[in-house]
């Protein structure tokens, strides 16, 4: 009997009370995570501007641009969700049921862009694998037009995978008798539970598939890189060989860094959501729901980090990206100085 009580007491230490969870959310999500996500938004805007300026002659640039757009949209949806959880915004008296609003306008779009990021990371890693394993045919297979088609296909497929969530969770004006007020919230349809159960399984599966693809392609890339490097240099002579070697090595380093960061920072996220399947009590409606939400906030922060610091990777490893980014800053500075001079002359 004593052993049973001891076991129950031990399991209870994993129960987090609502007040502790709420304080953690305000401090960690609404302040810390929101600040880092805001920085990530600025960084991804710089990424997008730089890749557009670089052009689309190289297919890898197209994929990295699409990846930056996905990261940007994912961070914007997270910022909106953090705002909806902010106590100041909650107490603003707006005619909105903010928990329901963020669920459908923030939660599902964010999940969609997270999956897009995963599959784009898998694709760019796969592309580098082909460059190493099939260097003579990759340019014929992965042309810019085909790469664009694949990128658009990934976006459309992932958007379609969550589209039904908006159908079964429509936003409508609802009357709340206790508050004597009409607010905008979700009017749940009869098919909601069935549809969302399917969406949960499929989208979680997409996340696991993307993670597995990135891990597999990264392992292949690392193992084949050294094996094929000597052969490629022997097949091309002179200065051109050294140029090809340097260019390929530089791009492989960038892709390996991106994929390695994705694997490292996505692994805890994968474990947390696998736990919800293996142990239902560790879920949004289980006994340890507050522990789940706390862990979800922590792994979401890792996801923010993964989406927020790619600019520094590109800037430090790619001379072309660095030159283009510096050029954009120079142009911006010249425009600012020109406007300042015009303002001064106008005042004089």
Secondary structure, 3 states (H helix, E strand, C coil): CHHHHHHHHHHHCCCCCHHHHHHHHHHHHHHHHHHHHHHHHHHHHHHHHHHHHHCCCCHHHHHHHHHHHHHHHHHHHHHHHHHHHCHHHHCCCCCECHHHHHHHHHHHHHHHHHHHHHHHHHHHHHHHHHHHHCCCCHHHHCCHHHHHHHHHHHHHHHHHHHHHHHHHEEEEEEEECCCCEEEEEEEECCCHHHHHHHHHHHHHHHHHHHHHHHHHHHHHHHHHHHHHHHHHHHHCCHHHHHHHHHHHHHHHHHHHHHHHHHHHHHHHHHHHHHHHHHCCCCCCCCCCHHHHHHHHHHHHHHHHHHHHCHHHHHHHHCHHHHHHHHHHHHHHHHHHHHHHHHHHHHHC
